[in-house]
Amino acid sequence: METVILNAFYHRDKECIGIFSNQNAALNYIFQKKAGARWSRTNKCWYVPCTENNYELLSKSLSGKADLQTDALKEYLLKRKENGIMSTVSNPKKAISKQVSVTINTIKSKLAQQPGSIHKLSKENTVALQQFKQHLVLKSYSPSTIRTYTNEFTQFLNTIQSVPAYEFSTARIKDYMQYCLEKLKLSENTLHSRINSLKFYFEQVLKKEKFFWEIPRPKKPMILPKLLNETELRKLFNALT
């Protein structure tokens, strides 16, 4: 499944959601026809005005068709809220450029390669990421799982920055997961993927057995089963001999 990354940037004096992905005709059709996105020649990406409705439309249009990564956008919106930056400030372009943590060039580089670092990692965490990837390969995990786990572990490393990952205790991991839940407002599925990646690092790579026993997982939402209606039942019975 293709990866699509959303991040904020300023374009033509307006705050926009940048849509970054590798060139894909099917996705480009969705961006343009279903989400109403426009192409920026300057930034070499699709974009829509930065509104909640446009975000919801993008999310709905790409559901099941791409791996939508919104961490960068959520972190930007969180920082904007905390610092009180709105589109009406005197120099919004300058203000936004200071708040966006992921640049357009690094996002494109990230898409062109395997999921990697967004920010420059410390020496210790660069080694940790290399060990993490190697262990996944040696364990014969599927390419899809390797991509997912690597991306989630990289997001963790980007957050902790210069703090060595191997120094984290279960208490600090709990603090980090609370941050992901309350501040970033990640979905239950994303939270489970992130926990799985961290569990793999601490228990498989670092050999810290039962490291995650004390770390609770978010409760998965209950999904009611889909039942057949009367017309569908009638068709089913009529098809029987």
Secondary structure in CASP SS format (residue, H / E / C, confidence):
PFRMAT SS
TARGET T0000
AUTHOR 0000-0000-0000
METHOD secondary structure of the structure
MODEL  1
M C 1.00
E C 1.00
T E 1.00
V E 1.00
I E 1.00
L E 1.00
N E 1.00
A E 1.00
F E 1.00
Y E 1.00
H E 1.00
R C 1.00
D C 1.00
K E 1.00
E E 1.00
C E 1.00
I E 1.00
G E 1.00
I E 1.00
F E 1.00
S C 1.00
N C 1.00
Q C 1.00
N C 1.00
A H 1.00
A H 1.00
L H 1.00
N H 1.00
Y H 1.00
I H 1.00
F H 1.00
Q H 1.00
K H 1.00
K H 1.00
A C 1.00
G C 1.00
A C 1.00
R E 1.00
W E 1.00
S E 1.00
R C 1.00
T C 1.00
N C 1.00
K C 1.00
C E 1.00
W E 1.00
Y E 1.00
V E 1.00
P E 1.00
C C 1.00
T C 1.00
E H 1.00
N H 1.00
N H 1.00
Y H 1.00
E H 1.00
L H 1.00
L H 1.00
S H 1.00
K H 1.00
S H 1.00
L H 1.00
S C 1.00
G C 1.00
K C 1.00
A C 1.00
D E 1.00
L E 1.00
Q E 1.00
T C 1.00
D H 1.00
A H 1.00
L H 1.00
K H 1.00
E H 1.00
Y H 1.00
L H 1.00
L H 1.00
K H 1.00
R H 1.00
K H 1.00
E H 1.00
N H 1.00
G C 1.00
I C 1.00
M C 1.00
S C 1.00
T C 1.00
V C 1.00
S C 1.00
N C 1.00
P H 1.00
K H 1.00
K H 1.00
A H 1.00
I H 1.00
S H 1.00
K H 1.00
Q H 1.00
V C 1.00
S C 1.00
V C 1.00
T C 1.00
I H 1.00
N H 1.00
T H 1.00
I H 1.00
K H 1.00
S H 1.00
K H 1.00
L H 1.00
A H 1.00
Q C 1.00
Q C 1.00
P C 1.00
G C 1.00
S C 1.00
I C 1.00
H C 1.00
K C 1.00
L C 1.00
S C 1.00
K H 1.00
E H 1.00
N H 1.00
T H 1.00
V H 1.00
A H 1.00
L H 1.00
Q H 1.00
Q H 1.00
F H 1.00
K H 1.00
Q H 1.00
H H 1.00
L H 1.00
V H 1.00
L H 1.00
K C 1.00
S C 1.00
Y C 1.00
S C 1.00
P H 1.00
S H 1.00
T H 1.00
I H 1.00
R H 1.00
T H 1.00
Y H 1.00
T H 1.00
N H 1.00
E H 1.00
F H 1.00
T H 1.00
Q H 1.00
F H 1.00
L H 1.00
N H 1.00
T H 1.00
I H 1.00
Q C 1.00
S C 1.00
V C 1.00
P C 1.00
A H 1.00
Y H 1.00
E H 1.00
F C 1.00
S C 1.00
T H 1.00
A H 1.00
R H 1.00
I H 1.00
K H 1.00
D H 1.00
Y H 1.00
M H 1.00
Q H 1.00
Y H 1.00
C H 1.00
L H 1.00
E H 1.00
K C 1.00
L C 1.00
K C 1.00
L C 1.00
S C 1.00
E H 1.00
N H 1.00
T H 1.00
L H 1.00
H H 1.00
S H 1.00
R H 1.00
I H 1.00
N H 1.00
S H 1.00
L H 1.00
K H 1.00
F H 1.00
Y H 1.00
F H 1.00
E H 1.00
Q H 1.00
V H 1.00
L C 1.00
K C 1.00
K C 1.00
E C 1.00
K C 1.00
F C 1.00
F C 1.00
W C 1.00
E C 1.00
I C 1.00
P C 1.00
R C 1.00
P C 1.00
K C 1.00
K C 1.00
P C 1.00
M C 1.00
I C 1.00
L C 1.00
P C 1.00
K C 1.00
L C 1.00
L C 1.00
N C 1.00
E H 1.00
T H 1.00
E H 1.00
L H 1.00
R H 1.00
K H 1.00
L H 1.00
F H 1.00
N H 1.00
A C 1.00
L C 1.00
T C 1.00
END
